[in-house]
Amino acid sequence: MGTVTLGVSIAVPEPYGSLLQERRASFGDPAALGIPTHVTLLPPTEVDASVLPAVGTHLAAVAAASRSFPMRLSGTGTFRPLSPVVFVQVVEGAAACSWLQKRVRDASSPLQRELHFPYHPHVTVAHDISEEGMDRAYEELSEYGAQWSCSGFALYEQGADGVWRKLCDYAFGGGTVPGGVPAQNSPVDEPTTPRRPNPGLDVRVP
């Protein structure tokens, strides 16, 4: 069956998601329109396609054991010079994100893996572009702020074209995710070709 590259993330909802995606593109980041605005819970991870049913079951269990929590973004930060990234800071909800990401990739998970860097929840707005572009992102979004109630996360697959496309929503505690995850007016949320339903990923809260 081959391998697939998966990621798990919390979407930044509208109107914030599209705005930050557009700003990221304006700073000269060519990957911006292929990456819905998000807070990562699991970075790009390659797995055998045969484990997709187990992934769906595991993520549904993590979501069912979780509860909604407030998320707030404020100001910018950077991982430079260690990594060429500028981001909007998560100033509320970071502890909950950390709890979730540990369970998404714990030892019993089909997504189990070690991280290259310590986990630090954030919203990337510039990655691996010119220093000028990263400086602009850092300065122009320095007073940016947004807040919402986080009620779930989503599983994504990266296509051969580099675009991340949503496979499934997972709502916390048996509820529903308002407007879906992510709720963005962006073509990256719609597969370019129909996908055959996967029983292991059809674990959704109605």
C-alpha positions in Angstrom: 0.0 0.0 0.0 3.0 2.3 0.3 3.5 5.1 2.8 1.6 8.4 3.5 2.8 11.6 5.2 0.4 12.6 7.9 0.0 15.6 10.3 -2.3 16.4 13.1 -3.2 20.0 14.0 -5.6 22.5 15.5 -7.0 24.8 12.9 -7.0 28.6 13.3 -10.6 29.4 12.5 -12.1 32.1 10.4 -11.6 34.9 10.0 -8.2 34.5 11.4 -7.1 31.5 9.4 -7.4 32.9 5.9 -6.0 36.3 7.0 -2.8 34.7 8.4 -2.5 32.4 5.4 -2.7 35.4 3.1 -0.2 37.4 5.1 2.2 34.4 5.1 1.9 34.3 1.3 2.5 38.1 1.1 5.8 37.7 3.0 7.1 35.5 0.1 6.5 32.0 1.6 5.7 29.8 -1.5 4.2 27.0 0.7 1.6 29.3 2.3 -1.4 28.4 0.2 -0.8 24.7 0.6 -0.8 24.8 4.4 -4.0 25.7 6.3 -3.2 28.0 9.2 -2.7 25.8 12.3 -1.1 24.9 15.6 0.8 21.6 15.1 0.1 18.6 17.3 2.0 16.1 15.1 4.6 17.3 12.6 4.9 15.7 9.2 5.2 11.9 9.9 5.5 9.2 7.3 3.7 6.0 8.1 2.6 2.8 6.3 -0.8 3.4 4.7 -2.0 0.1 6.2 -2.1 1.8 9.7 -4.6 4.4 8.7 -7.5 2.6 10.4 -5.5 2.4 13.6 -4.6 6.1 13.3 -8.3 6.9 13.0 -9.3 4.9 16.1 -6.4 6.3 18.2 -7.2 10.0 17.3 -10.9 9.4 18.0 -10.0 8.1 21.4 -7.7 11.1 22.2 -10.4 13.5 21.1 -13.1 11.8 23.1 -11.0 12.1 26.3 -10.4 15.8 25.7 -12.4 19.0 26.5 -12.7 22.3 24.8 -10.3 25.0 26.0 -9.6 28.7 25.2 -6.9 29.5 22.7 -5.4 33.0 22.4 -2.7 34.3 20.0 -0.7 37.4 20.6 2.4 38.9 19.1 5.3 37.2 17.2 8.3 35.1 18.0 11.0 33.3 16.1 13.2 30.2 16.2 16.0 31.9 14.5 18.9 31.3 14.3 18.2 27.6 15.2 15.5 27.3 12.6 14.3 29.8 10.0 10.8 30.3 11.3 8.7 33.3 12.4 5.5 32.6 14.2 2.5 34.1 16.1 2.7 33.1 19.7 0.1 30.9 21.5 -0.3 32.8 24.9 -3.3 30.8 26.1 -4.0 27.2 25.5 -0.3 26.1 25.2 -0.6 23.6 28.1 -3.6 22.0 26.6 -1.8 21.7 23.2 1.2 20.1 24.9 -1.1 17.6 26.6 -2.8 16.7 23.3 0.4 16.3 21.3 1.9 13.9 23.9 -1.2 11.7 23.6 -1.3 11.9 19.8 2.2 10.4 19.6 2.4 8.3 22.8 4.1 4.9 23.0 0.8 3.1 22.2 0.0 5.2 19.2 0.5 4.2 15.6 1.8 7.8 15.3 4.5 7.3 18.0 7.7 9.2 17.2 10.3 11.4 18.8 10.5 15.1 18.1 13.6 16.8 16.7 13.0 19.9 18.9 11.1 20.4 22.2 7.4 20.9 21.6 6.5 24.6 21.4 2.9 25.4 20.2 2.9 28.2 17.7 1.3 29.4 14.4 4.0 29.7 11.6 3.7 32.8 9.5 7.1 32.5 7.6 9.4 29.6 7.0 12.7 29.3 5.2 12.3 32.5 3.2 14.6 35.5 2.9 15.7 37.3 6.1 13.9 40.4 4.8 10.6 38.5 4.5 11.0 37.0 8.0 11.8 40.4 9.4 8.6 41.8 7.8 6.5 38.9 9.2 8.0 39.5 12.7 7.4 43.2 12.6 4.1 43.5 10.8 2.3 40.9 13.0 3.9 42.0 16.2 0.6 43.4 17.5 -1.6 40.6 16.0 -4.1 39.0 18.3 -6.9 36.4 18.1 -8.9 34.2 20.4 -11.4 31.4 20.2 -12.6 28.2 21.9 -10.8 25.2 20.6 -13.2 22.2 20.2 -11.2 19.7 18.2 -8.4 18.9 15.9 -7.9 17.3 12.4 -5.8 14.8 10.6 -4.2 15.9 7.3 -2.3 14.1 4.5 0.4 15.8 2.4 -0.1 15.2 -1.3 2.6 14.7 -3.9 2.0 18.3 -4.8 3.1 19.4 -1.3 -0.5 20.5 -0.4 -1.9 19.4 3.0 -5.5 18.2 2.7 -7.8 17.3 5.6 -8.8 13.7 6.0 -11.0 13.9 9.1 -12.2 16.1 12.0 -12.0 14.9 15.6 -14.3 16.8 18.1 -13.6 16.9 21.8 -15.7 15.0 24.3 -18.4 13.7 21.9 -19.3 17.1 20.6 -19.0 18.8 17.2 -16.5 21.2 15.7 -18.3 24.4 14.8 -17.9 25.1 11.1 -15.5 22.1 10.7 -11.8 22.0 11.0 -10.5 24.0 9.4 -13.1 26.5 8.4 -11.1 28.3 5.7 -12.1 29.7 2.3 -9.1 28.0 0.8 -8.9 25.4 -2.0 -6.3 23.4 0.0 -9.1 21.9 2.1 -10.6 20.2 -0.9 -8.9 17.2 -2.5 -8.2 17.6 -6.2 -9.3 14.0 -6.8 -12.0 12.0 -4.8 -10.7 9.8 -2.1 -12.2 6.4 -1.4 -13.6 6.4 2.2 -11.4 4.6 4.7 -13.3 2.8 7.4 -10.6 3.6 9.9 -11.0 7.3 9.3 -14.7 7.4 9.4 -14.8 7.8 13.1 -16.6 11.1 13.2 -18.8 12.7 15.7 -22.2 13.5 14.0 
